């Protein structure tokens, strides 16, 4: 926005929904209730029994540290941009792009949707265990429908209903605090004996899901009055509060039961508590609150995915909102159907680890997003809550490590799922209306690479970086196709067009480049595009080739079409000569308009030795045969000698060279017996699909023009021919031979 001199302040962060939820109701409550869950009630005693007091405190601190680092990343992103509906998906898609956001967002929705069933099934199992007359499946189905119904009425009503759960959890914790020992014991610092206890990382993997849950508040972003303020504040308070509770509980448990009792009795808290049934209320409250958090979050992620066009067109109706609160009722019904199917199946033990992996994947990607933004220091990334990028990356590493510790196979399954969805979204060529960090990331990598690319020629890493003077590429597609076939292994390709200056205004230039780029991409060619204006096409081409490039990375090879127009012949030859003197290899293609590249089965290389033109031609032929189009082609290395005696010597020398350069070329020595070269050429290469021939060095302009004109006459009746002029300082013999070998030149 441009300042107009007005004294009115422009807010850095746009406010959220007027009349929306505040920090306590919208972020802190759903987050803390998801964190203080079933693992705290049913597995904390087992953790203390296995690791002892000190080991448990280390586990709690390490696990909470990873969550805290993720919370820092969330705070940085939330205070830099307006976080709308979709929470974690919204943050990731606006930072790392819509494909990455969708690849994480779709599994995140599925995980949250199935988590509803996971929690309600857990609730139903505990209720049926307490009241055997009740049917477990019926209880699960009714409970799932009930919490979905509350969520469909209002997010505020749903979150306020969780205050009852807060009361139950607080009551259970107070009852535990004022409880009594179940046996005479001493505090065991390091748990049970080695024979009876699990290892540190096994216990850590079981406990870690107890500190996840901060996304429950983030997912309510679209319903918050001030997301930039509420998300960081509510998340930090939830993490801090849970840490205090988790550091206190091990002390209470270690003082009131010995290690073996803690390991063997999952409901040891009920025996320790002042009022044992309060623990049962806490367990029920924990499962219901977690289910409520999931039924609130999942439809909102689904709504954001649909509105961004990530979902297939047939599912776009899931983006609709209802009422003043923009409730995702359609998405809630969809989530309810998914959850009911899972509740009916009942046993979710097989997919539970994968669900945890999706949540941790989300945490890890959020850390990466904040870390990359911080590392690049883009002017557009100005969070009010600043976090050093190394802390975010440390959180990402922690998430990845924990994923493998919990379940390596589930980690791989989650990674495979995300990769498949990403590839699917990439194939759809989605375009977001917002910017993301990917361009900045590639710019940083490009800058670093360019600074390390030297101007000194390096034969070992040489590639033909091609600039194609194609004119309109759809009319001279053979030039583009040949360049793509030659440069498919790590080369940089540019398709360039010189048009009259009147046709290339500044706006018109960008439009033309975009159109040509789209056409190339549609035909499967990856290339840069450059359109320039000049009233003299030859002068424009010379200037383009001379000025195009960045730093040491400039096109080393120019490909252009053949020209036989007598009125512009001198300008054409002068242009080729200029390219040569500017250090560019030049390839002139004379195409066979009827056959073009024929069957792509045979390539003739008319050779005069491994240096200069001969080396470059052999490299180009070899590169062609390593691609899909020419992979079955035979390269014939042709040399003309005056008599049979010379043929024996040259053939032996040629076989030695071919064995050293390992290009699978087939040597072919031809005896002239007094016949002119053009006759031998026409007869020997008439059955080829592509012919390479060298051009003389342009030491004298008149002689060079005469030589080119003569070559053009010789190849007039041949299949497609490429005339090659090697100009740059690269020793192509060293590209072909990477060790000390004495090379004898052909005749």
Secondary structure, DSSP 8 states (H G I E B T S, - for coil): ----S------SS----TT-B-HIIIIIHHHHHHHS-HHHHHTHHHHHHHHHHHHHHHHHHHHHHHHHHHHHHHHHHHTTS---TTTHHHHHHHHH-HHHHHHHHHHHHHHHHHHHHHHHHHHHHHHHHHSTTS-HHHHHHHHHHHHHHHHHH-HHHHHHHHHHHHHHHHHHHHHHHT---SS-----SS-S-TTT---HHHHHHHHHGGG--THHHHTTGGGBS-HHHHHHHHHHHHHHHHHHHHHHHHHHHHHHS-HHHHHH-TTHHHHHSSSHHHHHHHHHHHHHHHHHHHHHHHHHHHHHHHHTT-S-GGGGGGG--BTTTTB-HHHHHHHHHHHHHHHHH---HHHHHHHHHHHHHHHHHHHHHHHHHHHHT-TT---SS---HHHHHHHHHHHHHHHHHH-HHHHHHHHHHHHHHHHHHHHTT---SS--THHHHHHHHHHHHHHH--SS--GGG----EEEE-SSTTTSHHHHHHHHHHTTTT--EEEEEEE-GGG--HHHHHHHHHHHHHHHHHTT---EEEEEE-SSHHHHHHHHHHH-SBTTB---EEEEE----GGGHHHHHHHHHHHHHTT-EEEEEE--TTTTTTTS-EEEEE-S-SSTHHHHHHHHHHHHHTSSTTTT-EEEEEEEESSHHHHHHHHHHHHHHHHHHTS--EEEEEE-TT--HHHHHHHHSTT-SEEEEE----SSHHHHHHHHHHHHHHTTTSSSEEEEE--SS--HHHHH--S--------
